[in-house]
Amino acid sequence: MKKNKLNIYGDRGQEKLKMGYCGYDISSQRLDELDKETIQYVLSRKENGLNCIDLGCGEGKIGIIFAMIGADVLLIDKNDISKKIKSIKNNFDLNLNFLCKNANDLEPEDLPSKIDVCYSQRFIHYLKFNEADNLIDILSKKMKKGDELFISASGLNSELGTGYRHKNMPIEKRFAKLKKELAKKHNIVEPVCLYTEAELGTLITPHGFKTVSVKSSDFGNIKGVFKKK
């Protein structure tokens, strides 16, 4: 594997792909299985007024795709990409908006009155479990029966879990920085809460969701699809 390759997929670790110190924006390089599954779902429900949010959107690529399909989209991230989104929105006449805000500061009124599709890749692990639990509760109350949540989290049993000092802590107390070499390699310097497949379900299902699928990627990250009951 070449020096600048991050993983088995050949993703690159380059300065221009950084979003602060919360990892590289992998979605700007390729679409993974969860990305494709979410896009297909949005296509299947592309009736007028479909509301989607992309939470922890990074550069916003997937949310922009949702908007190009015809959905009303709200991108949310603490890194400010408002100028980029404004330019895209004006040039392509899309129903696309951006909110620059930390997830822990989100209030129900920041979100659309209804959320038909919630998508969040490689983000939720930057929150403590109780913070993530509170966020999912807010989202759930905006979603109705049949709406779907597509979400991923960095995996406890992935490369990121090597030397992770909270590996044996319960999920409710797990929140620590990665081993120094891995933090530098993946540009993840903030503390994280790494998940197993069962623990992602533990976070989501108490909020009125049923599991459609939860699986580990080849790298070991956790990908989940959940439907509102």
C-alpha positions as MATLAB code, in Angstrom:
seq = 'MKKNKLNIYGDRGQEKLKMGYCGYDISSQRLDELDKETIQYVLSRKENGLNCIDLGCGEGKIGIIFAMIGADVLLIDKNDISKKIKSIKNNFDLNLNFLCKNANDLEPEDLPSKIDVCYSQRFIHYLKFNEADNLIDILSKKMKKGDELFISASGLNSELGTGYRHKNMPIEKRFAKLKKELAKKHNIVEPVCLYTEAELGTLITPHGFKTVSVKSSDFGNIKGVFKKK';
ca = [
       0.000    0.000    0.000;
       1.395    3.410   -0.997;
       2.301    5.808    1.764;
      -0.655    8.161    1.247;
      -3.240    5.365    1.050;
      -5.389    5.183    4.186;
      -7.031    1.793    3.841;
      -7.869   -1.258    1.732;
     -10.050    0.871   -0.572;
      -7.154    3.089   -1.684;
      -8.617    6.242   -0.135;
      -6.106    9.048    0.076;
      -4.875   11.060    3.006;
      -4.308   14.477    1.484;
      -4.391   17.959    2.952;
      -7.095   19.160    0.572;
      -9.425   16.386    1.708;
      -9.296   17.346    5.383;
     -12.303   18.788    7.172;
     -10.662   20.248   10.280;
      -9.305   17.380   12.362;
     -12.284   15.046   12.040;
     -10.863   12.741    9.406;
     -10.696   12.900    5.625;
     -13.815   13.481    3.536;
     -13.986   10.001    2.009;
     -17.261   10.734    0.200;
     -15.382   13.273   -1.933;
     -13.291   10.390   -3.277;
     -15.781    7.546   -3.780;
     -19.299    6.350   -3.068;
     -19.479    3.449   -0.644;
     -22.299    0.936   -0.230;
     -24.244    3.094    2.245;
     -23.951    6.156   -0.017;
     -25.358    4.194   -2.957;
     -28.115    2.636   -0.869;
     -29.230    6.050    0.391;
     -29.199    7.570   -3.100;
     -31.295    4.668   -4.408;
     -33.757    5.170   -1.540;
     -34.070    8.901   -2.262;
     -34.657    8.093   -5.934;
     -37.419    5.671   -4.955;
     -39.134    8.401   -2.896;
     -38.468   11.436   -5.061;
     -41.981   12.814   -4.713;
     -42.293   16.586   -4.332;
     -41.367   17.827   -0.892;
     -39.045   14.992    0.135;
     -36.945   16.420    2.984;
     -33.437   15.076    3.523;
     -30.715   16.053    5.946;
     -27.022   15.252    5.648;
     -25.652   15.411    9.192;
     -21.909   15.945    9.493;
     -21.848   16.569    5.757;
     -18.165   17.414    5.233;
     -17.906   18.882    1.723;
     -21.563   17.967    1.165;
     -21.209   15.743   -1.903;
     -23.943   13.251   -1.048;
     -26.443   15.882    0.073;
     -25.816   17.766   -3.170;
     -26.663   14.575   -5.062;
     -29.925   14.321   -3.097;
     -30.775   17.891   -4.140;
     -29.960   17.179   -7.790;
     -32.356   14.226   -7.633;
     -35.041   16.670   -6.531;
     -35.114   16.528   -2.734;
     -35.179   19.485   -0.345;
     -31.850   19.155    1.472;
     -30.323   20.604    4.610;
     -26.587   20.078    5.041;
     -25.214   20.380    8.584;
     -21.582   20.621    9.632;
     -19.441   22.619   12.041;
     -17.015   23.423    9.206;
     -18.310   26.338    7.147;
     -18.959   25.455    3.487;
     -21.695   28.075    3.059;
     -20.002   29.907    0.150;
     -19.630   26.680   -1.817;
     -23.225   25.643   -1.174;
     -24.580   29.100   -2.054;
     -22.731   29.000   -5.390;
     -23.988   25.495   -6.212;
     -27.543   26.374   -5.170;
     -27.595   29.494   -7.345;
     -25.995   27.877  -10.393;
     -28.215   24.800  -10.393;
     -31.405   26.193   -8.791;
     -31.496   23.502   -6.123;
     -33.488   23.249   -2.891;
     -30.242   23.105   -0.941;
     -29.362   24.837    2.327;
     -26.474   24.702    4.762;
     -26.401   25.120    8.538;
     -23.004   25.690   10.153;
     -23.479   24.367   13.657;
     -22.010   21.887   16.119;
     -24.275   18.843   16.505;
     -24.362   19.250   20.288;
     -25.894   22.701   19.820;
     -28.654   21.592   17.442;
     -32.185   22.486   18.490;
     -35.387   21.020   17.025;
     -36.162   24.371   15.387;
     -32.888   24.153   13.402;
     -34.300   21.189   11.494;
     -37.125   20.869    8.951;
     -40.594   20.249   10.389;
     -40.374   16.761    8.883;
     -37.394   14.622    7.931;
     -38.110   11.906    5.379;
     -34.505   10.762    5.003;
     -31.654   11.260    7.467;
     -28.145   10.452    6.250;
     -24.995   10.637    8.362;
     -21.650    9.136    7.380;
     -18.533    8.926    9.559;
     -19.783   11.448   12.079;
     -21.698   10.058   15.064;
     -18.553    8.654   16.713;
     -17.360   12.220   17.411;
     -20.072   12.489   20.053;
     -20.191   10.885   23.467;
     -22.841    8.171   23.596;
     -25.257   10.284   25.666;
     -24.799   13.194   23.226;
     -25.472   10.910   20.271;
     -28.512    9.517   22.076;
     -29.916   13.023   22.561;
     -29.321   13.875   18.895;
     -31.073   10.732   17.644;
     -34.010   11.584   19.916;
     -34.325   15.022   18.288;
     -34.160   13.510   14.801;
     -36.640   10.752   15.609;
     -39.301   13.234   16.656;
     -39.108   14.820   13.181;
     -39.592   11.497   11.377;
     -42.771    9.529   10.717;
     -43.507    5.842   10.192;
     -41.614    4.448    7.207;
     -38.937    7.181    7.090;
     -35.365    5.912    7.099;
     -32.088    6.732    8.797;
     -28.825    5.810    7.060;
     -25.870    6.074    9.435;
     -22.301    4.886    9.888;
     -19.811    4.938   12.746;
     -16.147    4.088   13.059;
     -15.771    0.512   14.241;
     -14.301   -0.684   17.513;
     -12.889   -3.716   15.716;
     -11.471   -1.756   12.789;
      -7.873   -0.573   12.499;
      -8.924    2.476   14.520;
      -9.482    0.253   17.562;
      -5.832   -0.803   17.665;
      -4.374    0.576   20.890;
      -7.610    2.478   21.624;
      -7.488    2.904   25.397;
     -11.269    2.731   25.917;
     -11.683   -0.476   23.928;
     -12.890   -2.415   26.963;
     -15.092    0.355   28.347;
     -18.899    0.140   28.061;
     -20.318    2.223   25.219;
     -21.840    4.732   27.656;
     -18.345    5.599   28.994;
     -16.284    5.078   25.860;
     -14.741    8.279   24.504;
     -11.005    8.588   23.900;
      -8.422    9.613   21.353;
      -7.003    7.110   18.899;
      -3.490    5.768   19.191;
      -1.157    8.585   18.117;
       0.050    6.978   14.883;
      -3.497    6.154   13.753;
      -4.800    9.590   14.705;
      -2.146   11.148   12.479;
      -2.684    8.677    9.638;
      -6.443    9.223    9.505;
      -6.422   12.880   10.645;
      -8.720   12.034   13.558;
      -7.290   13.917   16.515;
     -10.542   14.435   18.429;
     -11.769   11.851   20.982;
     -14.144    9.284   19.504;
     -16.661    6.673   20.619;
     -16.035    3.588   18.478;
     -18.962    1.199   17.891;
     -19.740   -2.456   17.336;
     -22.721   -3.538   15.211;
     -24.821   -4.294   18.311;
     -23.944   -0.944   19.905;
     -25.123    1.037   16.883;
     -28.468   -0.712   17.290;
     -28.392    0.119   21.004;
     -28.124    3.792   20.060;
     -30.827    3.886   17.382;
     -33.610    1.379   18.097;
     -34.818    2.776   21.476;
     -35.953    5.892   19.581;
     -38.728    4.165   17.673;
     -36.705    2.625   14.856;
     -36.494   -0.949   13.648;
     -33.306   -2.332   12.134;
     -33.290   -2.835    8.370;
     -29.621   -3.792    8.268;
     -26.441   -3.368   10.283;
     -23.124   -4.639    9.003;
     -19.394   -4.065    9.168;
     -17.486   -2.878    6.127;
     -14.357   -4.713    5.034;
     -12.371   -2.052    6.900;
     -14.441   -2.698   10.032;
     -16.630    0.386   10.222;
     -20.329   -0.016   11.060;
     -23.065    0.774    8.513;
     -26.705    0.820    9.537;
     -30.111    1.409    7.973;
     -33.065    1.958   10.314;
     -36.767    2.517    9.593;
     -39.111    4.545   11.798;
     -41.848    2.361   13.280;
];
